[in-house]
Amino acid sequence: MARKIHINQPLTSRRIIEVLEKNPELEKITCPPSLYDRIPPKYLKALKNLGIKVEPRRRRKYAEKDVKMIRKLISEGKTPKEIASITKIPIKTIYYLKGDMKLKRGPKPKYDKITRMRVRKMAEEGVPAKKIAEKFNIPLRTVYYIIKKG
């Protein structure tokens, strides 16, 4: 079937047999460097005698254009989830490739700055929170939040 395959599980004698049965024309096996270091030398020698090269190599690298695109989308204010759906790159990888760039802030406050200042000022003047909530048509819980957090 395939002449080249990439594996990311330890090579055991059983796995080698499975791989060779599925891919009789196999010429090259690549695997992560950390996995390559753990393959017993006798397995490497046996595969070499069969004419199969085993090389340590990362499977997926993202090109510089992918990194630039991710950073551009972040600067436009896109979230990692939106970027992942646009680029078809996993979210974890988006976080890794964004480097030290800051992500956009969370949701904007529902009530504008002037309203929040008025609520705080009325609370400082001693107006009950219930009356403030009725005057501005804001839930009572939100009034308490604005008073406490701003």
C-alpha positions in Angstrom: 0.0 0.0 0.0 2.2 2.9 1.3 5.9 3.3 0.7 6.3 5.7 3.6 4.4 5.8 6.9 4.7 7.8 10.1 4.1 6.0 13.4 3.6 7.6 16.8 3.4 4.5 19.0 6.3 2.3 20.2 7.7 -0.2 17.7 7.3 -3.6 19.1 7.8 -6.9 17.2 4.0 -7.3 17.0 3.6 -3.7 15.6 6.4 -4.3 13.1 4.6 -7.4 11.8 1.3 -5.5 11.6 2.9 -2.6 9.7 4.7 -5.0 7.2 1.5 -7.0 6.6 -0.5 -3.8 5.9 2.3 -2.2 3.8 4.2 -4.9 1.9 6.0 -2.3 -0.3 7.2 -0.2 2.7 10.5 1.6 2.3 10.5 4.2 5.0 9.1 4.6 8.5 9.3 8.0 10.3 8.6 8.5 14.0 9.1 11.3 16.6 12.7 11.6 17.8 11.6 10.7 21.4 10.1 7.4 20.1 13.1 6.7 17.8 15.4 6.8 20.8 13.4 4.0 22.5 13.4 1.6 19.6 15.7 -1.4 20.3 18.8 -1.5 18.1 18.0 -5.1 17.0 14.6 -3.9 15.6 16.3 -1.2 13.7 18.9 -3.7 12.3 16.2 -6.1 11.3 14.2 -3.4 9.5 17.4 -2.3 7.8 18.0 -5.9 6.6 14.5 -5.8 5.1 15.4 -2.6 3.2 13.3 -0.3 5.4 14.7 2.9 6.7 13.6 4.2 10.1 14.1 7.9 10.6 13.3 10.3 13.5 11.1 13.2 12.2 8.3 15.3 13.3 5.2 14.6 11.3 3.6 17.9 11.0 5.3 21.3 10.9 3.5 24.5 10.2 5.0 26.8 7.7 5.9 30.4 8.4 2.9 31.5 6.3 0.6 29.6 8.8 2.2 31.3 11.7 1.8 34.7 10.0 -1.8 34.0 9.2 -2.6 33.0 12.8 -0.9 36.2 14.1 -2.8 38.3 11.5 -6.1 36.8 12.6 -5.3 37.4 16.3 -4.5 41.0 15.6 -7.8 41.3 13.8 -9.5 40.2 17.0 -10.4 36.6 16.1 -10.6 34.0 18.9 -8.4 30.9 18.9 -11.6 28.9 18.3 -12.5 31.0 15.2 -8.9 30.8 13.9 -9.0 27.0 14.3 -12.1 26.7 12.3 -10.7 29.0 9.6 -7.3 27.4 9.3 -8.2 23.8 10.2 -5.4 23.8 12.7 -6.1 22.4 16.3 -6.8 25.0 19.0 -3.8 23.8 21.1 -1.5 24.4 18.1 -3.0 27.9 17.6 -2.1 28.8 21.2 1.4 27.4 20.6 1.9 29.2 17.3 0.6 32.5 18.5 3.8 32.9 20.6 3.7 35.8 23.0 0.9 37.7 21.3 -1.9 38.8 23.5 -5.4 37.5 22.7 -8.4 39.9 22.5 -10.1 40.6 25.8 -13.3 38.9 26.9 -16.8 40.2 26.3 -17.5 43.9 26.5 -19.6 45.2 29.4 -23.3 45.2 28.8 -23.7 48.6 30.3 -21.7 51.6 29.2 -19.2 53.5 31.3 -21.5 56.4 32.1 -24.3 54.2 33.3 -21.9 52.3 35.6 -20.5 55.5 37.0 -24.0 56.8 37.7 -24.9 53.5 39.5 -21.8 53.8 41.6 -22.4 57.5 42.4 -26.0 56.8 43.5 -24.8 53.9 45.7 -22.2 56.2 47.3 -25.0 58.8 48.0 -26.9 56.1 49.9 -29.6 55.2 47.3 -30.8 51.6 47.9 -29.7 49.1 45.2 -33.3 48.2 44.5 -34.2 51.8 43.5 -31.1 52.0 41.4 -32.1 48.8 39.6 -35.6 50.2 38.9 -34.3 53.6 37.7 -31.8 52.2 35.2 -33.8 49.0 34.4 -30.9 46.8 35.4 -31.2 43.5 37.3 -30.5 43.9 41.1 -27.7 41.4 41.0 -26.0 43.4 38.2 -26.3 46.6 40.3 -24.5 44.9 43.2 -21.8 43.7 40.7 -21.3 47.2 39.3 -21.1 48.6 42.8 -18.5 46.0 43.9 -16.4 45.6 40.7 -17.1 48.8 38.7 
